[in-house]
């Protein structure tokens, strides 16, 4: 390892050795099976007497494990924000058509993300968190208005594909508002602030440590609109949403001397989807409502830049489409106590989430 890229010694075939960043291995001098070239049965009778020269091949750079660790950490923060935001979105969806005025609620969640970017980031993130909040629902002309506040904490363990690991502790707080018209139309809005504490425990090719830590702040918002259609016990809710996030960009150093700065850390995506649910009243007075959700998300930001030392400028690109599939159930145990469970899967744009699980409880007064 020499800074940002890996270098190897290669022979030029004349007893000379050169240090190069082309890490592709030399061809096997004794290939097995042996090549069996066959002449073209119909050669060109008039070959070009002055063929263009073959261009010199461009060396294939390979980043060091330390560089990969820096790129991994830079790609993590938007995923942390999104996992936490989903717990608030879940809360807003659960309370739709609720008859209660004041509520205290809590949600816990666990998410796994497997991530790969063209810049060289590759990691597995396991995030566990909890969010608690309070809200008030009030009748207004032709509808209901809701105001709420929340706070939460999550912890992410990040396993680097090139060796080593990292972690992100995230503290969040924010508020939300919702307007539901008696026709079924609704409009939701969320604002969230974050304080991130990140730790890097990377590895070098030699096995040596490349450790570091830094703190950063994040700000994001979400707006969603949809229409709830009801036919007997069935409910269908198509929706559209827009979400944005940005984080500041601290400069930090690893213990092996590497310098890093995330020049841009942003996320802007839209989501189109629909939720289908069925409400059932049981003989003991309980109500349960299983639901299914499918959505397509489009991430627009494709230029999250990361600078490593003075010779590495990379782009963590997670733009593109992602499919989202979820299922769950909400239940009313009594006039004041209710809860919900949900699971999900998503895939696309360099990110696979093999699972996303959430469980919550609500007390009304």
Number of C-alpha atoms within 10 A of each C-alpha: 15 11 19 23 19 19 19 15 13 16 11 9 7 6 6 9 12 11 10 14 19 18 17 11 8 9 7 7 6 8 8 7 6 7 8 6 6 6 7 7 6 6 8 8 6 6 8 8 6 6 7 7 6 6 6 6 6 7 11 11 15 17 21 20 27 31 29 25 30 29 27 29 22 23 26 22 25 19 18 25 25 15 20 27 21 14 22 23 17 16 20 18 12 19 14 16 12 9 12 15 14 16 18 16 19 21 22 20 22 20 23 22 25 17 23 21 19 12 17 22 26 24 29 22 25 20 23 20 22 19 23 20 20 18 18 17 20 14 11 11 8 9 15 20 18 20 16 19 18 19 18 20 19 22 21 24 18 27 21 25 18 20 17 21 22 24 21 25 18 24 19 21 17 19 19 21 19 20 20 23 16 13 12 15 16 20 17 20 20 21 18 22 18 23 18 22 16 21 19 24 21 27 23 19 13 8 11 12 17 22 21 19 16 14 17 16 18 21 18 22 19 20 19 19 18 19 18 21 15 14 8 8 11 14 16 18 19 17 19 17 18 17 19 20 21 18 23 15 18 13 15 16 18 18 15 16 13 20 18 22 19 25 20 18 22 22 24 19 18 18 19 17 18 17 18 18 20 17 17 14 13 9 7 8 10 14 16 18 20 17 19 18 18 18 18 18 22 18 19 16 17 15 17 19 21 22 21 22 15 11 10 14 15 20 21 24 21 22 21 15 18 18 17 19 16 18 18 18 19 21 20 18 14 13 13 12 15 20 19 21 18 19 18 19 19 20 18 18 18 18 21 18 19 13 15 22 18 21 20 22 19 21 17 18 11
